[in-house]
Amino acid sequence: MLDVHRLAVLRAVVETGSIQAAAANLGYTPSAISQHIAALQRETGTVLMERHGRGIRPTEAGRLLASHAGQIQTQIARAETALADLRAGRTRRLTVRYFATAGAVLIPPVIAEFNRRFPEVRVELRLGKGLTGEAADAEIMVLDDTVQVPVGLRAVHLLDDPFLAILPPGHALAAEEVIELGRLRGEPWIDNEWPTSVCRQTMLDACGAAGFSPNFVVEAHDYATAVAFVATGLGVTMVPRLALSTMPATTFTCVPVTRPAPVRSIFVVVKESTEGHPPLSAFLGLLREAAAAHR
């Protein structure tokens, strides 16, 4: 592995054009500079400087290595600055992972206000979960008892989002204020989530507790598509209340369900080590306010 300090010495020699000038700039003796260059040549197995008249000049390999040395020093300087900013709570970037409903409902007003308060911080929004190890400062997600939060992360509860029965126009139960879930036992159902999702499992568990398994006659992988099928009379489904505000203008009826009343719990997961940093702390505060407005 190349010595970063020796690379910096090589760069100084190449840029100044002499060992004496590099020594003066770096505060070394000319002998120390020569020793560093000789050691670097041994490490690389390549001649980096050659005699030229009474002075020296870099070989092609020397110029190439000096160029890379400059890039390395720039990256190190950026890393040191970023680390200093992080220690002081001054981050220039905030990475947030979210799921679709939260992105459509919770995130936009939060980001608008956050950008007003922290115009120097770039917010990067990424779709999908980050508990698998992908870097994120905050992860908005649905959690249940089956999801383990890794050490070093903390899950902060935002809100509980109840599921509602979505019925087609003119359905016999559309006028009910509340429906016992078991009364939907014999209905054709519209599936509305990917098979592995926590929300779909919550729906299935609720139906199981009511004594039946849904008879899925249509497969859809998002709420808007499922609701559109319901509106045509193909079947019924259940959708979290928060998602209804993202639905297109169409004809359907939503009714709360009971016995049981399925609910998904929405959390924001943050790193314990950075939770108190000003931008992230402000983002979390705004997110809690937005979630409170939808409880």
N, C-alpha and C positions, 0 to 999 in steps of 0.2 A: 504494500500500500504506500502510495506517495505521501511524503510529508508535506502538509499544507503550508507550514512555515517556510520550508525551502522553496516551495512553488512561489510564494510571495516574494522571496528574495530574487528568484529568477525573473519574475515579472518586472521588478524594479530595475534590474540590470538591463533587460531588453529595452525598457521604456526610456531609461536615461542614457543608454549607449555606452556606459563605462562602469567598471567596478567601483572606482573612486566616487563617482556621483551617487551611485546606489548606496554606498557606505555612508555618505554624508546625509542622505535623505532618511535612511533607516537608523542612523545612530550607531552603526557598527564600524569596526575597522575593516580596511580592504582585505586583510588576511582572513577575517571571519567570513566575509562575503565569498571569497574564493573557496573556502572550505565547504560552505553550503552548496555552491555550484558543483564542486567535485563530488560531494556525497550524492547529490541528485543525479548526476551522470552515472554513478555506480548503481543507483537504484533503478534507473531506466535502462541501463546498458546501452546508452546512446550519447553521442557527442552533442552537447547543447550549445556550446560556445566555441568559436575558433579564432585563431589569431588573424588579424587583418591590419597590416602595416604595423604601427606601434600600439595599436589598440586591439579590441576584440569585437566580434559581431556574432549574432545568434545564427546558428544553423537553421535549416528548415524545421528540424525537429524542435529546436529551441523556441522558434517563433510560434509553432503550433502549441507547445506546452504552455508558453507564456499566455497565449490567448485563452486557453482553457483555465489557466490559473486566475485570470481576471474574472471569468464567469463564476468560478468557485468562490472567489472572495465576495462577489456581489451576492451570491446566494447565501453565504454565511452572514453577511451584513443584514440581509433581509430577515433571516432566521433569528438573529439576535434582536432585531427591532421588534419582530412579531412576538418573541418571547417576553421582551420587556413590556410590550403593550398588554400582553396577556396577564402578566403579573400585576400590572397596574390597573387591570380591568378595562383597558382600551383596545378592544378588538375591532378590526376594520371589516370583518366578515361574520355573518351569522347564518349558519346552515340549518334549515328547518325541514324535517320530513313530516309528511301528513298523509291522510287518506282522503279520498275524493270528496266525501260529504263535508269534512272539516275545511277542505280547500275552498269549496264553493260558498260556505256559510260563515265560518269563523275567521278564516285567514284574511280576506280582503280588507275589512275595516281595521284589523289589527295592524297590518302592514302599512296601510295609509297613514295611520297615526304614528307608527314607529318611524317611518321615513321622515315625517315632519320633525320629530324630536332628534333623530340621529341621521342626518343626511349624509354623514361621512361613512356610515356603515352599510356595506353591501349585503343585502339579504338574498340568500340562495334557497329556493324552494325545490324540494325533491319529493317525488311521489313514491310512496311505499314505506314499509317498515325499516327501521335501522337497528333493531335490537340484535341483528345477526353480526354486528361488528362494524357496519359501515359508519363512517364518521358523520356525526350530526351534533349540533348544540342543543337541539330540542326535537323531540319526536312526538307528534300528536297521533294517538292510536287508541284502538279499542282493546282493552285488556279484560281477561277473566282469570279465574283461579288456575287455569292450565298454563298461563304464560308466566315464565320466570324472569324477573328483572335482574340482569347481571349485577355483580358487585361493582360498585362505583357509580351506579346510576340510581336515580330516585324517581318514582312515579308519583306525580301530583294529580289528584282527582280534579277534573273540570266539571263534569255534569253527568247525570244519568239520563239516557235518552230512551223513552219508552217506545215500543213498537205499536203501530196502529194497524187494524185490519183495513185493507183497501178493497172496496166492493164495486162491482160494475153498476151502471145506472139502472134503477128500478129493482135492485136486489131486494129480496124479502126482508132482510135484516138492516137495510140502509137507514131506516127511520129510528133504529134503536140508539139509545144514548151510550150504552155499554153492551158489549157482546161477550158472553162466556165462550172461551176459545173452542171448547168442545162442540159448539153448535156449528162450527165450520168443518166438522169431520167428513161429511159426505160431499164436500165441494171439490170441483177441479181446481188445482192450485197452479199458480205461476211461480216458478223458481226465480230468484232474483239475485243470487250471489254465487261466487265461485265456490266449489265444493269444500275447499279447505279454509274458508274464512270463518272468523270467530262469530260474525253476525249471523251467518247461515246456521251455524251450530246452535246459537242461542234460539233461533226460530224453531229448529227441529226439536231441541230439548223442551221447549214450551209445549209444542204439539204433543210430544211424547208424554209429558206430565198430564196433559188433558186426555190422554188415552188413545191417541191415534197417530199415524204417520201421514203426512200430506201426500195426496195423489197428484204428483206433478205432471201436468199435461203439456206444459210449455217450459222450455229452458231459456232463461235470460240471465245475463251476468251483470246487470246493473239495474238500479231501481227505476230509472226513467223508462227503460224498455219494458220492464215488467208492468209498470203502471199503465203504459200505453196498451198492452195486451189486455189488462183488466178492463180498461175503458171500452174495448170492443166486445166485452162480454165473454171472453174465453175462460175466465176463472177469477179466483181471488188470490190475494197475497198479503204479506205483512211487511211494512216498511217503517224504519225508525222515524220518529216525528221530525227530527232535525233535517232529514232528507227531503221532506215534503216541500220545503221552501225552494228546492232546486227543480221541482217538477215543472214540465211545460204545461201550458194552459190546455187542459183536456177535461173530460167529464168522468168523475169518479167520486165515491164517497169514502171518507175515512172515519172509522169508529174505534174508540178505545176498546181494548180487550181485557178480560179478567179471568181468573181461575185457570191458569196463572196469567200474570201480566208481565210478559217478557220485556226486559230492559237491557240495553247495552251500556257499559260504563266507559266513558271517554276520559283518557288521561293524557298528560304531557310528561314525557320522560326526559330528564335532564341529567347532565353529568354533575355529580356532587361537587367536584373540584372547581367548576366554573359557574355554578348556579348563582353565586352572589355578584358576579361581574355586572357592572352597570347596564350595558346594552341588553344582555340576556335577562337580567332581573326586570328591566322595564318591559321587555317583550312578554315575559310571563305574567306580569301585572295586567297588561292590556289583554292578554289571552283570557285571563280569569274574568275580567270585566265582560268580554264578549260572550263567554260561556254563561255567565250569570244572567245575561239578557235573554238567554234561550231556555232557562230552567222552567 
